[in-house]
Amino acid sequence: MKRRAIGLIVAGLLAGCSSQPQDENGPTWSGTSNKSPEQYAQCLLPKWQTWRPQARQDVTDSGVRLVASAGFTQALASTSVDRDGSGSKVQLFLPQQWRESTAWVEMAKACQ
């Protein structure tokens, strides 16, 4: 029983680590948009959901955050869309294994 409890604690800690966006090296891409954070998210979320149906949108104090996870690794991709004057500042964070794909950046640019 004690081993099982320790195993569950370790698994929980590891799951928490794997669910964090890979942003230690800064954003994969950043840009600006004349759209509000909500308008930008309305454009980008359906594009993400084409690839990752479980992608979601969360409201933040400064705008919107989109999050999608890889099914088998649970690594997260996220985009922060923050109010910036009359538009938005956009930052895309991708896990290392997704950084070679240009599709995520192209989807973000298409919504500018």
N, C-alpha and C positions, 0 to 999 in steps of 0.2 A: 504494500500500500504506500509506503514511504517513497519507494522508487517511482511509483506511478505519479505521485504528487510532484516530485522533483522533475520528472519528465514533462509533465504538463506545464510547469512553470517555465522551464527552458524553452519548450515549444512556443509558448506565448511570447516570451522575450524575442525569440528569433522571428516570429511572425511580425512583431512590431517593427523590427529593423528592416525587414524586406518590404514593408508597405510605405516607406518613406521615399519621396521623389529623389532622384539622383541629381541634386543641384549643388553638390559640393564644389563643382568647378564653374559655377555660374550657369546662366541659362544657355540652352542649346541655340536659341534664337530670341531676339528681342526686337521690337519695333513699336510704332505708334499707329494710331488710327483716329480718324475724325469721328468715328462712331462712339456712342456711349458704351460702357462695359456690357450693358444688357443687350444692346443691338449687336455688338461683336459676338457675344456668346450665342445669340440666336442664329448667327451664321455658322459659327464653328462647331457647336454641339452636334448638329445633325451629321456633319462630315465625320466627326469622331465616331459617332454611333454606327456609321456604316462599317467601320473597321472593328470597333469595340462596342457592341450594343449596350453594355453595362456602364458606359461613360455617363458621368453625372455633372450637374452644375450646382455649385454652392454659392450663396451670397456671402460676401465678406464686408467688413466695415468700409473698405475702400473700393469695392467693385464686385467682381465675380471671379470664381476659381472653377476651372474645369478639371476633372480627374478621370483617368481611365487606367485600368490595370491589365497586365498580361495575364491570361488565364492560368498558365502553368507556373509562372514565377511569382505572381502577385506584385511585381515591380510596378511602380506608378509612373505615369506620365501626367504632367499637370501644366496648365496654363493659368497664369495670374493676369487678370485684366483689371487694371486699376484706373480710376478716374484721373485724368491729367488735363486740366484746363477744360476746354469744351469737348475733348476727345478722350482717348485712352492710351495707356502705356501697356504693352503686351509683353509677357515673358513666358517662353515655352521651355519647360524642363523635361528632358527625356532620360530614361534609364540608359546606361551605357550600351546595352544590347540593341537599342532602337536608334541610336545616334547615326548609324550609317544610312538609314532610310531617309530619303528626302521628302517622302510623302507627308510627314507630320508638319514639316516646315512649310511645304507648299500649301497645305490646308490653312495654316495660320496666315500666310501671306494673301491667300485668296479672299480672306475676310477683311482685309485692311480697308 
